[in-house]
Amino acid sequence: MLFRKPQSQIWLTKSRAFFFCEDALSPKEYAKAIVELVGFKEKFDLCLDRTNWKFGDKNINYLVLSWRINKKISLPLFFVDLDKAGNSNTSERIDLLEEFNEVFGFDRIKSLMADREFVGKKWFNTLQNNKIPYFIRVKENTLLPWGKSKPIHAKNLFHHLTGNNNRLVEKKMYGHTVYFAGTPSKTGELVIVMTNQNLKAKQILDKYRERWSIEELFRKLKTSGFHWENTHMKESSRLVSLLIILSFGLLIAYLMGQDDKIPWKKTLRCPLYSVFKQGLINFQFLVAHSLTEAIQTVLNLLESAKNVIS
């Protein structure tokens, strides 16, 4: 007698085949779908960064534009396989931004946060010319104009600061008025953030710190949740499809842990798990008991996602 697959197993097999076939969702289609899914109509807080690992002789290196929905939830929105080791270049960054523009428009960008890799005259002019508010950390040895004298290193404007002190400096760079906010980090290294927004130094530095959400996002994707880098896939299109699947998985985990009462760790006076981790535990529990019920729960959550995320 032939073994018959349960209906839920057939569904999973078909779903897997769909996501890894040539007709699967493209990154642009995914971005549009996941934003519509949560009913988001406001402006986006975006973070730009890279994540990379090596599998055999293959350098897997992704440039990711992530969407910071709120303090607890960040999702990959647009991404590209750089197909090389090392930093992204200006053209690759602009191309990724253009993908966002094609789907949503530059006027939907509330802010863009990025680290010291993402600098350069052409890059900053692109952001400025498209009226994109940015908060980007620059290197201490960045040369800044200094009247009629020779340019000086950025660190010379902030090296005297101690503790939690900060300073704001206004400069003309690449033909535009920009602002530099600086403060010492806990390690003593200077944090210097460049922006085109006329704000107080603390506001600029606090906004830049939101960039940490993309580091947390990569951690969930790679080590503390889905272990993306453990895949043996090398082909770019399959890795992109896998990232799309994991991104929906991230959203589902967040939704499943959102309203749950997370156990409290009394010794540290903080929750035992993050919302994401609690959601992952809840989902694993559901799958272990009934895959059919788990699928139905996911469908219900996605249906009501716009009412949950705020």
C-alpha positions as CSV (number, residue, x, y, z in Angstrom):
1,M,0.0,0.0,0.0
2,L,1.4,3.4,-1.0
3,F,2.1,5.9,1.8
4,R,-0.2,9.0,1.5
5,K,1.1,12.3,2.6
6,P,-1.2,14.2,5.1
7,Q,-2.8,17.3,3.5
8,S,-0.6,19.7,5.6
9,Q,2.6,18.0,4.4
10,I,1.4,18.3,0.7
11,W,0.8,22.0,1.3
12,L,4.3,22.5,2.7
13,T,5.8,20.5,-0.2
14,K,3.9,22.7,-2.8
15,S,4.8,25.9,-0.9
16,R,8.5,25.0,-0.8
17,A,8.4,24.2,-4.6
18,F,6.7,27.5,-5.3
19,F,9.1,29.7,-3.3
20,F,12.2,28.1,-5.0
21,C,10.9,28.1,-8.6
22,E,11.5,30.8,-11.2
23,D,8.0,32.2,-10.7
24,A,8.4,32.9,-7.0
25,L,8.0,36.4,-5.5
26,S,10.7,38.8,-6.6
27,P,12.3,41.1,-4.0
28,K,10.2,44.0,-5.2
29,E,7.0,42.0,-5.1
30,Y,7.9,40.8,-1.6
31,A,8.5,44.4,-0.4
32,K,5.1,45.5,-1.7
33,A,3.3,42.5,-0.4
34,I,4.7,42.6,3.2
35,V,4.0,46.4,3.5
36,E,0.4,45.9,2.2
37,L,0.0,42.9,4.6
38,V,0.4,45.1,7.7
39,G,-1.5,48.0,6.2
40,F,1.4,50.4,6.5
41,K,0.7,53.8,4.9
42,E,3.1,56.1,6.7
43,K,6.8,57.1,6.1
44,F,9.5,54.5,6.5
45,D,12.4,54.5,9.0
46,L,15.1,52.7,7.0
47,C,18.5,51.2,7.9
48,L,21.2,50.2,5.4
49,D,23.9,47.6,6.2
50,R,25.6,44.5,4.9
51,T,25.6,40.9,6.2
52,N,28.0,38.3,5.0
53,W,29.5,34.8,5.5
54,K,31.5,32.3,3.6
55,F,30.4,28.8,2.5
56,G,33.3,26.8,1.0
57,D,34.9,29.1,-1.6
58,K,31.7,31.2,-2.0
59,N,31.5,34.7,-0.5
60,I,27.9,35.4,0.4
61,N,27.5,39.1,0.9
62,Y,24.1,40.9,1.1
63,L,23.4,44.6,1.0
64,V,20.1,45.0,3.0
65,L,17.7,48.0,3.3
66,S,15.7,47.1,6.4
67,W,12.4,48.7,7.6
68,R,12.3,49.6,11.3
69,I,8.5,49.3,12.0
70,N,8.8,50.0,15.7
71,K,11.2,49.5,18.7
72,K,10.5,45.7,18.6
73,I,10.1,44.9,14.9
74,S,12.4,45.3,12.0
75,L,12.2,43.5,8.6
76,P,14.3,43.2,5.5
77,L,12.6,45.3,2.8
78,F,15.0,45.4,-0.2
79,F,18.2,43.4,-0.6
80,V,20.8,42.4,-3.2
81,D,23.5,39.7,-3.4
82,L,26.7,41.6,-4.1
83,D,28.3,38.5,-5.4
84,K,31.7,39.5,-4.0
85,A,33.6,40.0,-0.8
86,G,34.0,43.3,1.0
87,N,32.2,46.6,1.0
88,S,29.4,47.8,-1.2
89,N,30.1,50.6,-3.7
90,T,28.1,53.8,-4.3
91,S,26.4,52.5,-7.4
92,E,25.1,49.4,-5.6
93,R,23.7,51.5,-2.8
94,I,22.0,53.9,-5.2
95,D,20.5,51.0,-7.2
96,L,19.0,49.5,-4.0
97,L,17.5,52.9,-3.1
98,E,16.1,53.2,-6.6
99,E,14.3,49.9,-6.0
100,F,12.6,51.5,-3.0
101,N,11.8,54.6,-5.1
102,E,10.2,52.5,-7.8
103,V,7.8,50.8,-5.4
104,F,7.2,53.4,-2.7
105,G,8.8,56.7,-3.8
106,F,11.6,58.7,-2.1
107,D,9.0,60.9,-0.4
108,R,8.0,57.9,1.8
109,I,11.4,57.9,3.5
110,K,11.2,59.4,7.0
111,S,14.9,58.6,7.8
112,L,17.8,56.6,6.7
113,M,20.4,55.3,9.2
114,A,23.7,53.8,8.1
115,D,27.2,53.1,9.4
116,R,30.7,54.3,8.4
117,E,30.8,52.1,5.3
118,F,28.1,54.2,3.6
119,V,29.8,57.5,2.8
120,G,31.2,59.4,-0.2
121,K,30.4,62.6,-2.2
122,K,28.2,61.0,-4.9
123,W,26.3,59.0,-2.2
124,F,25.6,62.0,0.0
125,N,24.6,64.1,-3.0
126,T,22.1,61.5,-4.1
127,L,20.5,61.5,-0.6
128,Q,20.5,65.3,-0.5
129,N,19.1,65.8,-4.1
130,N,16.3,63.4,-3.4
131,K,15.5,65.1,0.0
132,I,16.2,61.9,2.0
133,P,16.7,62.6,5.7
134,Y,19.9,60.7,6.7
135,F,21.8,59.9,9.9
136,I,25.1,58.4,8.9
137,R,28.1,57.8,11.1
138,V,31.4,59.0,9.6
139,K,35.0,58.1,10.4
140,E,37.1,60.1,12.8
141,N,39.6,61.0,10.1
142,T,36.9,62.4,7.8
143,L,38.1,65.7,6.4
144,L,35.9,68.7,7.1
145,P,36.3,72.3,5.7
146,W,37.7,74.8,8.1
147,G,37.4,78.4,6.8
148,K,40.2,79.3,4.5
149,S,42.6,77.0,6.2
150,K,43.3,73.4,5.3
151,P,40.5,70.8,6.1
152,I,40.7,69.2,9.5
153,H,39.8,65.7,10.8
154,A,36.4,65.4,12.3
155,K,37.8,64.0,15.5
156,N,39.5,67.4,16.2
157,L,36.1,69.0,16.7
158,F,35.0,66.5,19.3
159,H,38.2,65.0,21.0
160,H,37.8,67.2,24.1
161,L,34.4,65.7,25.0
162,T,34.1,63.4,28.0
163,G,31.3,61.3,29.5
164,N,27.9,61.8,28.0
165,N,28.8,65.3,26.7
166,N,28.0,66.0,23.0
167,R,28.5,68.8,20.5
168,L,26.9,69.9,17.3
169,V,28.8,71.5,14.4
170,E,27.3,73.0,11.3
171,K,29.4,72.8,8.1
172,K,29.1,73.2,4.3
173,M,29.9,69.9,2.6
174,Y,29.5,69.0,-1.1
175,G,27.6,72.3,-1.6
176,H,25.0,71.5,1.1
177,T,24.6,72.6,4.7
178,V,25.1,69.5,7.0
179,Y,25.4,68.9,10.7
180,F,27.8,66.8,12.7
181,A,26.9,65.5,16.2
182,G,29.7,63.9,18.2
183,T,30.0,62.1,21.6
184,P,32.4,59.6,23.2
185,S,31.3,56.0,23.2
186,K,31.6,53.8,26.3
187,T,34.9,52.4,24.8
188,G,36.3,55.9,24.4
189,E,35.9,55.9,20.6
190,L,34.2,59.0,19.2
191,V,30.8,58.5,17.6
192,I,30.4,61.2,14.9
193,V,27.1,61.3,13.0
194,M,26.5,63.4,9.8
195,T,22.9,64.5,8.9
196,N,21.1,67.0,6.7
197,Q,18.5,67.6,9.5
198,N,18.8,70.7,11.7
199,L,18.3,69.0,15.1
200,K,20.0,69.1,18.5
201,A,23.1,66.9,18.9
202,K,21.3,64.5,21.3
203,Q,18.4,64.1,18.9
204,I,20.8,63.2,16.0
205,L,22.7,60.7,18.1
206,D,19.6,59.1,19.4
207,K,18.2,58.7,15.9
208,Y,21.4,57.1,14.7
209,R,21.3,54.6,17.5
210,E,18.1,53.2,16.0
211,R,20.4,51.7,13.4
212,W,21.1,49.0,16.0
213,S,17.8,47.4,15.0
214,I,19.4,46.1,11.8
215,E,22.1,44.4,13.8
216,E,19.4,42.7,15.9
217,L,17.6,41.7,12.7
218,F,20.8,40.0,11.3
219,R,21.3,38.2,14.6
220,K,17.7,36.8,14.4
221,L,18.2,35.8,10.8
222,K,21.6,34.2,11.3
223,T,22.3,33.0,14.8
224,S,19.5,33.4,17.4
225,G,16.5,32.4,15.3
226,F,16.6,31.1,11.8
227,H,20.3,30.3,11.1
228,W,20.2,31.6,7.6
229,E,24.0,31.2,7.2
230,N,23.8,27.5,7.9
231,T,22.1,26.8,4.6
232,H,24.1,24.9,2.0
233,M,22.6,27.0,-0.8
234,K,25.0,29.0,-3.0
235,E,22.8,30.1,-5.9
236,S,21.8,33.7,-5.5
237,S,18.1,33.3,-6.6
238,R,17.6,30.5,-4.1
239,L,19.2,32.5,-1.3
240,V,17.0,35.5,-2.1
241,S,13.9,33.2,-2.0
242,L,15.0,31.8,1.3
243,L,15.4,35.4,2.7
244,I,11.9,36.2,1.6
245,I,10.6,33.1,3.4
246,L,12.5,34.0,6.5
247,S,11.3,37.6,6.4
248,F,7.7,36.4,6.5
249,G,8.8,34.0,9.3
250,L,10.1,37.0,11.3
251,L,6.8,38.8,10.9
252,I,4.9,35.7,12.0
253,A,7.2,35.3,15.1
254,Y,6.7,38.9,16.1
255,L,3.0,38.7,15.7
256,M,2.8,35.4,17.7
257,G,4.8,36.9,20.6
258,Q,3.2,40.4,20.5
259,D,0.4,40.0,23.1
260,D,1.8,37.1,25.0
261,K,2.8,37.4,28.7
262,I,6.5,36.8,28.5
263,P,8.1,35.3,31.7
264,W,10.1,37.9,33.8
265,K,13.7,37.3,34.8
266,K,13.7,38.6,38.3
267,T,17.4,38.7,38.9
268,L,18.0,41.0,35.9
269,R,14.6,42.7,36.1
270,C,13.9,42.2,32.4
271,P,11.8,39.8,30.2
272,L,13.2,36.3,29.9
273,Y,12.6,36.3,26.1
274,S,12.2,38.9,23.4
275,V,8.9,39.3,21.6
276,F,10.5,37.5,18.6
277,K,11.8,34.6,20.7
278,Q,8.5,34.2,22.5
279,G,6.7,34.1,19.2
280,L,9.1,31.5,17.9
281,I,8.5,29.3,21.0
282,N,4.8,29.7,20.5
283,F,5.0,28.7,16.8
284,Q,7.2,25.6,17.5
285,F,4.7,24.5,20.2
286,L,1.8,24.9,17.8
287,V,3.6,22.9,15.0
288,A,4.5,20.1,17.4
289,H,0.8,19.7,18.3
290,S,-0.9,20.3,15.0
291,L,0.6,21.5,11.7
292,T,-2.9,22.2,10.3
293,E,-3.7,24.4,13.4
294,A,-0.4,26.2,13.1
295,I,-1.0,27.1,9.5
296,Q,-4.5,28.3,10.3
297,T,-3.2,30.4,13.2
298,V,-0.6,32.0,10.9
299,L,-3.2,32.8,8.3
300,N,-5.4,34.4,10.9
301,L,-2.5,36.4,12.3
302,L,-1.5,37.7,8.9
303,E,-5.1,38.6,8.2
304,S,-5.1,40.8,11.4
305,A,-1.5,42.0,11.1
306,K,-2.5,45.6,10.4
307,N,-4.4,45.8,13.7
308,V,-1.5,44.3,15.7
309,I,1.5,46.4,14.5
310,S,1.5,50.0,15.6
